[in-house]
Amino acid sequence: MAQAIAETIFDICYLVGVITAGYIMMTKGKSNGLVKKFGIMAVLLGVGDSFHLVPRMVALWTTGLEANAAALGIGKLVTSITMTIFYLILYYIWRERYEVEGRKPVTIILWALAIIRIGLCLLPQNQWLSYHQPLKWGIIRNVPFAIMGFMIIMLFAHLVKRKDDKVFRFMPLAIALSFAFYIPVVLFSAEYPLVGMLMIPKTLAYVWIVYMGWKLYKETV
C-alpha cells in the first residue's frame, strides 16, 4: 500500500507538471521556435510516459503488476518510442540554440540510430506482452539509444562550455544522469527489483531537462 501511495503521488505530480509546462511552452512560445520545441518535447515526454505509468498505477491499486503485464508492456513500448523522438527533438534544440549549420553526417547518424532503435522496439522478440521480458533484447534495443544519448551529451558539452550558456550549462549532466540511472534498470531490475527504484531519479533528470526549457521560456515572456 505504501508503494502504491508513494508512486501514485509522484507519478501524478510528474505527469501533470511536465505536460502542463510543455503545453504552456508550446502554446505561448509560438514566437520562439526554441521554446516551442521544448514544449513539444515536454508534452511528448509526459504523454509517452503516461502510457506506462497510468497502467502501473492502476496495477498497484488493483490486481498487481504481473496480472497487468500486457498493458505495462505496451506502455513500455510506447514510452521507448517517444523517448527516442524526445532525443531527436533535443538534437534540433541544440542546433537552433547554437545556430549550428551543416553537420549532415551527425544528423544522418542520429536519425539512423533513432530508426534502428524504433525498429528494434517493434520486433516481436521483445515479448512486450510478457511480464518477464528477455534481457538480451532489452540490451539490444537500448544500444542505439545509448549511442544517441552519448552523442547528444558530447554535442551539448562542447558548445555549452564554448558559448558560456548559463541556461543550458547543466544539460550534459542531466542527460548523462538520465542514462546513468536507466542503464542499471535495464540490466539488473529483473533479477533485483529494487534497482527499479532508479527510475525515480531518472525521471527527475528528465524533469531537470524540461526545467531548463522552462527557464528559457521565462526569459522570453
VOSEMI-156772 format. One record per residue (C-alpha): x, y, z; residue in three letters. Coordinates in Angstrom, 2 decimals. Layout:
<tibas>
TIBA         x         y         z   residuo
TIBA         X         Y         Z       ALA
...
</tibas>
This chain:
<tibas>
TIBA         x         y         z   residuo
TIBA      0.00      0.00      0.00       MET
TIBA      2.82      2.40      0.88       ALA
TIBA      4.42      1.78     -2.53       GLN
TIBA      1.11      2.41     -4.30       ALA
TIBA      0.55      5.70     -2.45       ILE
TIBA      4.12      6.97     -2.95       ALA
TIBA      4.31      6.02     -6.63       GLU
TIBA      0.87      7.39     -7.42       THR
TIBA      1.59     10.78     -5.83       ILE
TIBA      4.98     11.02     -7.56       PHE
TIBA      3.68      9.91    -10.96       ASP
TIBA      0.66     12.22    -10.94       ILE
TIBA      2.77     15.22     -9.93       CYS
TIBA      5.32     14.35    -12.62       TYR
TIBA      2.83     13.81    -15.45       LEU
TIBA      0.67     16.82    -14.65       VAL
TIBA      3.69     19.08    -14.13       GLY
TIBA      5.55     18.08    -17.28       VAL
TIBA      2.51     18.08    -19.58       ILE
TIBA      1.26     21.41    -18.19       THR
TIBA      4.66     23.07    -18.56       ALA
TIBA      5.01     21.64    -22.06       GLY
TIBA      1.56     22.84    -23.11       TYR
TIBA      2.28     26.35    -21.84       ILE
TIBA      5.62     26.50    -23.67       MET
TIBA      4.11     25.01    -26.82       MET
TIBA      1.17     27.43    -27.00       THR
TIBA      2.62     30.62    -25.53       LYS
TIBA      6.05     30.23    -27.05       GLY
TIBA      4.80     30.41    -30.64       LYS
TIBA      7.04     33.34    -31.46       SER
TIBA     10.08     31.47    -30.19       ASN
TIBA     10.85     28.29    -32.10       GLY
TIBA     13.23     27.04    -29.44       LEU
TIBA     10.67     27.35    -26.65       VAL
TIBA      8.01     25.73    -28.81       LYS
TIBA     10.29     22.75    -29.47       LYS
TIBA     10.84     22.40    -25.71       PHE
TIBA      7.08     22.47    -25.24       GLY
TIBA      6.52     19.74    -27.82       ILE
TIBA      9.32     17.71    -26.26       MET
TIBA      7.86     18.05    -22.75       ALA
TIBA      4.33     17.11    -23.83       VAL
TIBA      5.70     14.13    -25.74       LEU
TIBA      7.65     13.08    -22.64       LEU
TIBA      4.60     13.29    -20.37       GLY
TIBA      2.11     11.71    -22.76       VAL
TIBA      4.54      8.93    -23.69       GLY
TIBA      5.34      8.12    -20.07       ASP
TIBA      1.63      8.13    -19.18       SER
TIBA      1.15      5.03    -21.36       PHE
TIBA      3.36      3.16    -18.90       HIS
TIBA      2.77      4.99    -15.63       LEU
TIBA     -1.04      5.06    -15.70       VAL
TIBA     -1.33      1.26    -16.15       PRO
TIBA      1.31      0.86    -13.46       ARG
TIBA     -0.69      2.98    -11.02       MET
TIBA     -3.84      1.01    -11.82       VAL
TIBA     -1.96     -2.26    -11.37       ALA
TIBA     -0.57     -1.23     -7.98       LEU
TIBA     -4.07     -0.39     -6.72       TRP
TIBA     -5.80     -3.46     -8.18       THR
TIBA     -4.53     -6.91     -9.17       THR
TIBA     -0.78     -6.26     -9.20       GLY
TIBA      1.92     -5.74    -11.79       LEU
TIBA      2.17     -9.30    -13.10       GLU
TIBA     -1.57     -9.54    -13.74       ALA
TIBA     -1.35     -6.37    -15.86       ASN
TIBA      1.77     -7.39    -17.79       ALA
TIBA      0.27     -6.78    -21.25       ALA
TIBA     -0.82     -3.20    -20.51       ALA
TIBA      2.51     -2.42    -18.85       LEU
TIBA      4.43     -3.91    -21.75       GLY
TIBA      2.54     -1.92    -24.37       ILE
TIBA      3.08      1.19    -22.28       GLY
TIBA      6.78      0.43    -22.10       LYS
TIBA      6.87      0.04    -25.89       LEU
TIBA      5.16      3.41    -26.43       VAL
TIBA      7.50      5.08    -23.93       THR
TIBA     10.54      3.59    -25.67       SER
TIBA      9.44      5.10    -28.97       ILE
TIBA      8.51      8.53    -27.57       THR
TIBA     11.81      8.78    -25.67       MET
TIBA     13.68      8.15    -28.92       THR
TIBA     11.79     11.02    -30.56       ILE
TIBA     12.43     13.12    -27.44       PHE
TIBA     16.18     12.95    -28.07       TYR
TIBA     15.79     13.74    -31.76       LEU
TIBA     13.92     16.92    -30.80       ILE
TIBA     16.63     17.72    -28.25       LEU
TIBA     19.19     17.45    -31.05       TYR
TIBA     17.30     20.07    -33.08       TYR
TIBA     17.06     22.25    -29.98       ILE
TIBA     20.86     22.05    -29.81       TRP
TIBA     21.14     23.07    -33.46       ARG
TIBA     18.81     26.05    -33.04       GLU
TIBA     20.23     27.19    -29.71       ARG
TIBA     23.77     27.41    -31.05       TYR
TIBA     22.85     28.29    -34.64       GLU
TIBA     24.56     25.18    -35.96       VAL
TIBA     24.59     24.75    -39.73       GLU
TIBA     25.65     21.75    -41.73       GLY
TIBA     26.73     18.72    -39.63       ARG
TIBA     24.87     16.47    -42.09       LYS
TIBA     26.75     13.30    -41.03       PRO
TIBA     25.71     13.85    -37.39       VAL
TIBA     22.09     14.36    -38.43       THR
TIBA     22.12     11.22    -40.57       ILE
TIBA     23.69      9.13    -37.80       ILE
TIBA     21.17     10.30    -35.18       LEU
TIBA     18.22      9.67    -37.48       TRP
TIBA     19.60      6.25    -38.41       ALA
TIBA     20.06      5.35    -34.73       LEU
TIBA     16.51      6.51    -33.95       ALA
TIBA     15.03      4.46    -36.79       ILE
TIBA     17.06      1.39    -35.79       ILE
TIBA     16.03      1.81    -32.16       ARG
TIBA     12.31      2.11    -33.03       ILE
TIBA     12.58     -0.80    -35.45       GLY
TIBA     14.18     -2.98    -32.77       LEU
TIBA     11.47     -2.00    -30.29       CYS
TIBA      8.78     -3.18    -32.71       LEU
TIBA     10.23     -6.67    -33.14       LEU
TIBA      8.19     -9.49    -31.53       PRO
TIBA     11.33    -10.87    -29.85       GLN
TIBA     10.95     -8.15    -27.21       ASN
TIBA      7.91    -10.03    -25.85       GLN
TIBA      6.28     -6.83    -24.64       TRP
TIBA      3.15     -8.65    -23.50       LEU
TIBA      5.09    -10.87    -21.10       SER
TIBA      5.89     -9.94    -17.53       TYR
TIBA      9.40    -11.41    -17.76       HIS
TIBA     10.86     -9.93    -20.94       GLN
TIBA     14.18    -11.21    -22.36       PRO
TIBA     17.19     -9.30    -21.04       LEU
TIBA     19.02     -9.88    -24.32       LYS
TIBA     16.50     -7.80    -26.25       TRP
TIBA     16.39     -5.19    -23.53       GLY
TIBA     20.10     -4.67    -24.14       ILE
TIBA     19.92     -4.88    -27.95       ILE
TIBA     17.20     -2.25    -28.35       ARG
TIBA     18.95      0.12    -25.95       ASN
TIBA     22.36      0.06    -27.64       VAL
TIBA     21.40      2.59    -30.38       PRO
TIBA     19.51      4.61    -27.76       PHE
TIBA     22.61      4.82    -25.56       ALA
TIBA     24.74      5.87    -28.54       ILE
TIBA     22.22      8.64    -29.31       MET
TIBA     22.41      9.81    -25.72       GLY
TIBA     26.20      9.82    -25.70       PHE
TIBA     26.34     11.82    -28.93       MET
TIBA     23.91     14.44    -27.65       ILE
TIBA     25.80     14.72    -24.35       ILE
TIBA     29.01     15.40    -26.29       MET
TIBA     27.33     17.91    -28.60       LEU
TIBA     25.91     19.94    -25.72       PHE
TIBA     29.04     19.64    -23.57       ALA
TIBA     31.21     21.11    -26.32       HIS
TIBA     29.09     24.17    -27.12       LEU
TIBA     27.65     24.87    -23.66       VAL
TIBA     31.18     25.49    -22.42       LYS
TIBA     32.33     27.35    -25.52       ARG
TIBA     29.29     29.64    -25.60       LYS
TIBA     29.16     30.03    -21.80       ASP
TIBA     25.47     29.08    -21.90       ASP
TIBA     24.18     29.60    -18.38       LYS
TIBA     20.65     28.32    -19.10       VAL
TIBA     21.81     25.00    -20.55       PHE
TIBA     25.07     24.64    -18.63       ARG
TIBA     23.83     21.53    -16.81       PHE
TIBA     22.18     19.95    -19.86       MET
TIBA     25.03     17.44    -20.48       PRO
TIBA     24.93     16.41    -16.81       LEU
TIBA     21.15     15.98    -16.79       ALA
TIBA     21.23     13.78    -19.91       ILE
TIBA     24.17     11.77    -18.54       ALA
TIBA     22.35     11.19    -15.24       LEU
TIBA     19.20     10.03    -17.03       SER
TIBA     21.23      7.30    -18.75       PHE
TIBA     23.30      6.51    -15.66       ALA
TIBA     20.10      5.72    -13.75       PHE
TIBA     18.37      4.00    -16.68       TYR
TIBA     21.07      1.53    -17.73       ILE
TIBA     21.21     -0.38    -14.39       PRO
TIBA     17.41     -0.76    -14.55       VAL
TIBA     17.67     -2.38    -17.99       VAL
TIBA     20.47     -4.70    -16.86       LEU
TIBA     19.53     -5.68    -13.33       PHE
TIBA     15.90     -4.84    -12.42       SER
TIBA     14.56     -8.26    -13.48       ALA
TIBA     16.88    -10.02    -11.03       GLU
TIBA     16.96     -7.28     -8.39       TYR
TIBA     13.57     -5.46     -8.37       PRO
TIBA     14.79     -2.73     -6.01       LEU
TIBA     17.06     -1.47     -8.81       VAL
TIBA     13.84     -0.34    -10.49       GLY
TIBA     13.72      2.47     -7.93       MET
TIBA     16.40      4.20    -10.03       LEU
TIBA     13.60      5.13    -12.42       MET
TIBA     12.66      7.87     -9.94       ILE
TIBA     15.96      9.82    -10.17       PRO
TIBA     16.00      9.04    -13.92       LYS
TIBA     12.58     10.73    -14.19       THR
TIBA     13.83     13.68    -12.14       LEU
TIBA     16.71     14.07    -14.59       ALA
TIBA     14.14     14.46    -17.38       TYR
TIBA     12.24     16.97    -15.27       VAL
TIBA     15.51     18.89    -14.95       TRP
TIBA     15.86     18.97    -18.74       ILE
TIBA     12.31     20.31    -19.08       VAL
TIBA     13.01     22.85    -16.33       TYR
TIBA     15.89     24.27    -18.37       MET
TIBA     13.44     24.79    -21.21       GLY
TIBA     11.07     26.45    -18.76       TRP
TIBA     13.83     28.83    -17.66       LYS
TIBA     14.39     29.73    -21.29       LEU
TIBA     10.65     30.33    -21.71       TYR
TIBA     10.53     32.62    -18.65       LYS
TIBA     13.34     34.69    -20.12       GLU
TIBA     11.23     35.35    -23.22       THR
TIBA      7.98     36.45    -21.54       VAL
</tibas>
